[in-house]
């Protein structure tokens, strides 16, 4: 199936946030010499960088789009999810992005089938479940569209691939995301780094970039909404594994 170009819904603050995090990630990956007190594949932030990241994260975490994404993605990971509530959120968010509510039942049914969480079989709305390979290919295209360097894009893609097994469990409702886990995936990733030692690991930055970038394509086209949902799930799972 063809992969169409994404149209990320990013504010200027979101773009700056992704740019700054990707630059820090590139520095962490590209640094050949490690300071004696700095872990491998990590970056030490200056006071100015830490302050700017905190300010940008605060704006992002408080945005309506992010709050909707958290509720939507976490809700879809539940073993039995609220079909009516999530359907209305999906359609309302699409409308805000200029999409029509015409054929709403078909659009919602196709999204669920493509995600792998169908609630009923609607013959005229049926599409195949998105394969992992197709998902990863779409992710690479999204990262290119946000201007992330190939080195950073490849690293983030590798980190996502590590969550492949867990992602299948989450998307099938076998491993529900706890309430607040998506926000925690962005928020707490930087708590120690920005407010403490200002030393942030590449894996933590990668999980945050994944979530920020993919929230921008939720509620757009069917396949990009599916990709954004799956990747946000991945980011939350990856962040949870780094919370210790």
C-alpha positions in Angstrom: 0.0 0.0 0.0 1.3 3.4 -0.9 2.6 5.8 1.8 1.5 9.4 1.3 3.5 12.3 2.6 2.6 13.3 6.1 1.4 16.8 7.0 2.5 17.3 10.6 0.3 19.7 12.6 3.2 21.4 14.4 3.2 24.8 16.0 6.4 26.9 16.0 7.1 25.9 19.5 6.7 22.2 18.6 9.1 22.6 15.7 11.6 24.2 17.9 11.2 21.5 20.5 11.8 18.7 18.0 14.7 20.6 16.5 16.4 21.2 19.8 15.9 17.6 21.0 17.1 16.2 17.7 20.3 18.3 17.9 20.9 17.1 21.4 20.3 13.5 20.3 22.8 14.0 17.4 25.4 15.3 19.8 24.9 12.4 22.1 25.3 9.9 19.3 28.1 11.7 17.5 30.3 12.4 20.5 33.5 10.2 20.2 34.9 11.3 23.6 32.9 10.8 26.8 33.4 12.8 29.9 34.5 10.7 32.8 31.2 11.4 34.7 28.9 11.2 31.8 27.2 8.0 30.7 27.8 6.7 27.1 25.3 8.0 24.6 24.1 10.9 26.7 24.4 14.7 26.5 25.0 17.4 29.1 22.7 20.4 28.7 23.8 24.0 29.3 21.6 26.1 31.7 20.2 27.9 28.6 19.3 24.7 26.8 17.7 23.2 29.9 15.6 26.3 30.5 14.4 26.5 26.9 13.5 22.8 26.8 11.6 23.1 30.0 9.6 26.1 28.6 8.9 24.3 25.3 7.9 21.1 27.1 5.5 23.0 29.3 3.7 24.5 26.3 3.5 21.1 24.6 2.3 19.2 27.6 -0.4 21.8 28.2 -1.7 21.9 24.7 -5.2 20.7 23.8 -3.8 18.5 21.0 -1.5 16.6 23.4 -4.2 16.1 26.0 -6.5 14.7 23.4 -3.8 12.4 22.1 -3.1 11.1 25.6 -6.7 10.2 26.2 -7.1 8.7 22.8 -4.0 6.5 22.7 -4.3 5.3 26.3 -8.0 4.6 25.7 -7.3 2.5 22.6 -4.8 0.4 24.5 -7.5 -0.8 27.0 -8.7 -4.4 26.7 -12.3 -3.1 26.3 -12.3 0.6 25.2 -15.0 3.2 25.1 -16.0 3.0 21.4 -18.4 5.9 21.5 -16.2 8.4 23.4 -13.1 7.7 21.4 -15.0 7.7 18.1 -16.4 11.2 18.9 -12.9 12.5 19.9 -11.5 11.1 16.6 -14.2 12.7 14.5 -14.1 16.0 16.3 -10.3 16.3 16.1 -10.4 15.4 12.4 -13.0 18.2 11.9 -10.7 20.7 13.6 -8.1 19.7 11.0 -10.5 20.4 8.1 -11.6 16.8 7.6 -15.3 16.1 6.9 -17.6 14.1 9.1 -19.3 12.6 6.1 -19.1 8.8 6.1 -18.0 9.0 9.7 -18.9 5.3 10.5 -16.8 4.1 7.6 -13.8 6.3 8.6 -13.9 5.2 12.2 -14.3 1.5 11.2 -11.4 1.6 8.8 -9.2 3.3 11.4 -9.9 0.6 14.0 -9.4 -2.2 11.4 -6.1 -0.7 10.3 -5.1 -0.3 13.9 -6.0 -3.9 14.7 -8.7 -3.1 17.2 -12.0 -3.7 15.2 -15.2 -3.6 17.3 -17.4 -5.0 14.6 -17.1 -6.2 11.0 -18.3 -3.6 8.5 -17.8 -5.1 5.0 -17.8 -1.7 3.1 -15.4 -0.3 5.6 -12.9 -3.1 6.0 -9.2 -2.7 5.4 -6.2 -4.9 6.4 -4.4 -4.4 9.7 -1.3 -2.3 9.3 1.8 -4.5 9.3 4.8 -3.7 11.4 7.0 -3.2 8.3 4.5 -0.7 6.9 4.4 1.1 10.2 8.2 1.5 10.5 8.4 2.7 6.9 5.8 5.4 7.7 7.7 6.4 10.7 10.9 6.9 8.7 9.0 9.1 6.3 7.6 11.2 9.1 11.0 11.8 10.7 12.3 13.0 7.3 9.3 15.4 7.0 10.1 16.9 10.4 13.7 17.7 9.3 15.4 15.2 11.6 18.9 14.2 10.4 19.3 10.6 9.0 21.6 9.6 11.9 18.9 10.7 14.4 16.1 9.2 12.4 17.9 5.8 12.1 18.6 5.8 15.9 14.9 6.6 16.8 13.7 3.9 14.3 16.0 1.4 15.9 14.6 2.3 19.4 11.1 1.9 18.1 11.9 -1.5 16.6 13.1 -2.7 20.0 9.5 -2.2 21.2 8.0 -4.3 18.4 6.9 -7.2 20.7 5.4 -4.9 23.3 3.7 -2.8 20.7 1.7 -5.8 19.4 0.5 -6.5 23.0 -0.5 -2.9 23.5 -2.4 -2.6 20.2 -4.3 -5.8 20.9 -5.3 -4.6 24.4 -3.2 -7.3 26.1 -0.9 -4.7 27.8 -2.9 -1.5 28.5 -1.1 1.7 29.0 -1.7 3.2 32.5 -3.5 6.5 32.7 -0.9 9.3 32.3 1.8 7.1 30.8 2.0 9.0 27.5 2.5 12.4 29.4 5.0 10.7 31.7 6.9 9.5 28.6 7.7 13.2 27.7 7.5 14.8 31.1 9.6 12.5 33.4 12.1 11.7 30.7 13.6 15.1 31.3 12.9 15.6 35.0 16.3 14.4 36.1 18.1 15.8 33.1 16.7 19.3 33.1 16.2 19.9 36.8 19.0 17.8 38.2 22.3 16.8 36.7 21.2 18.1 33.2 22.5 14.9 31.7 19.9 13.2 29.4 20.4 9.8 27.7 19.9 9.3 24.0 17.2 6.7 24.7 15.2 9.2 26.8 15.4 11.9 24.1 14.4 9.4 21.5 11.2 8.4 23.3 10.3 12.1 23.7 10.9 13.0 20.1 8.8 9.9 19.0 5.8 11.1 21.0 6.1 14.8 20.0 6.5 14.1 16.3 3.7 11.5 16.2 1.1 13.5 18.1 1.4 15.9 15.1 -0.1 13.4 12.7 -2.9 12.0 14.8 -6.4 12.7 13.5 -5.2 13.4 10.0 -5.5 10.7 7.4 -6.5 7.2 8.3 -3.0 5.6 8.0 -1.2 8.6 9.6 -3.6 8.5 12.5 -2.9 4.8 12.9 0.9 5.4 12.7 0.7 8.2 15.2 -1.3 6.1 17.6 1.1 3.1 17.3 4.2 5.2 17.6 2.9 7.1 20.6 2.2 3.8 22.2 5.8 2.8 21.5 7.1 6.0 23.0 5.2 5.5 26.2 6.4 1.8 26.5 10.0 2.9 25.8 9.8 5.7 28.4 8.4 3.3 31.0 11.4 1.0 30.5 13.6 4.0 31.3 11.8 5.2 34.4 14.1 3.4 36.8 
